[in-house]
Amino acid sequence: MNETKDTGYTTVLKLLQIMTQKGLVDRDETTRPQIYRARYSEEQTQRQLLRDLMNRAFGGSVRTLVMQALAANRSSPEELEAIDKLLERFEGGSK
């Protein structure tokens, strides 16, 4: 957090306490200072955030979310090829 803005110890501690209450991090109280660890992987967190965003902002529509994502930023040919391959995999290879 200090990389983007100076943050006080108590601010970080309060955020970690809230995240612990919400089940986002685990706290090891057997050592001092206490050690906090993420409960979920980055990929799991991204998927959950994406599900929330899709449901809240796009009415649950994957198609609308993807179309807006593609419209918001110019994709490289490599990214578009990777998206195409992913779609083929989900469609079972049929186009």
Buried (B, 14 or more C-beta within 10 A) or exposed (E): EEEEEEEEEEEEEEBBEEBBEEEBBEEEEEEEEEEBEEBEEEEEEEEEEEEEEBEEEBEEEEEEBBEEEEEEEEBEEEEEEEBEEEEEEEEEEEE
